[in-house]
């Protein structure tokens, strides 16, 4: 079973992922690709607390993710792959465009320089341009915080 | 004289504001509890909101869920604070009890608030 959900969400593993997406997708594994969390076992325990015991949680750096993506994609377990930043997801897409074809923008919140595109999605112009590049490279990118919400294409975010 | 004990409620959406409003209506005690929402912010901003609400004095921080973004922000920012206690699964009974016991040390106030909150969960 391929990666069912490749999501960019700056809150990383939280209720929308575990419950909102996890239940309808029947997730068996969540892979968090984040350099900071991958280096901090204490924080990893915090994120494991948010996940039911039947779902495996894997932590990896971006470099590890680009190496292991093919293996993750071939695994039979129903998997969600998360990053907290667009650039990390872009690196994974570049490593294996077939494994990371559909990209979900689940939550990027306000920071200086970002402007609101959707209530849960704030982007700088440079981040939007990066998304355009990914679309041009073949990625299917939509914004959707929870499965019951409407999907919004990148073109509609400007 | 020691600094007075504060309470901070951290939760998803408007849950913290609503719980505090109800607790203040019941007790008539205002200005002790501060609400923090995770709406519209990333992890770093939420941590800043939590730190700003707690301030530098003793406090009990009530969190809505026993896992997730709110608890992670609270623990990341406050785990080294010996004068701050964290209680998860906040409910109205818990906050009412806390408001009547702000003269206690954070650990004592947190323990009894948690007990009151747990005791309020029943299937009558």
Boltz contact constraints between the chains, C-beta under 6 A:
constraints:
  - contact:
      token1: [A, 10]
      token2: [B, 42]
      max_distance: 6.0
  - contact:
      token1: [A, 11]
      token2: [B, 69]
      max_distance: 6.0
  - contact:
      token1: [A, 14]
      token2: [B, 68]
      max_distance: 6.0
  - contact:
      token1: [A, 14]
      token2: [B, 69]
      max_distance: 6.0
  - contact:
      token1: [A, 15]
      token2: [B, 68]
      max_distance: 6.0
  - contact:
      token1: [A, 46]
      token2: [B, 72]
      max_distance: 6.0
  - contact:
      token1: [A, 49]
      token2: [B, 67]
      max_distance: 6.0
  - contact:
      token1: [A, 50]
      token2: [B, 67]
      max_distance: 6.0
  - contact:
      token1: [A, 50]
      token2: [B, 68]
      max_distance: 6.0
  - contact:
      token1: [A, 109]
      token2: [B, 41]
      max_distance: 6.0
  - contact:
      token1: [A, 109]
      token2: [B, 42]
      max_distance: 6.0
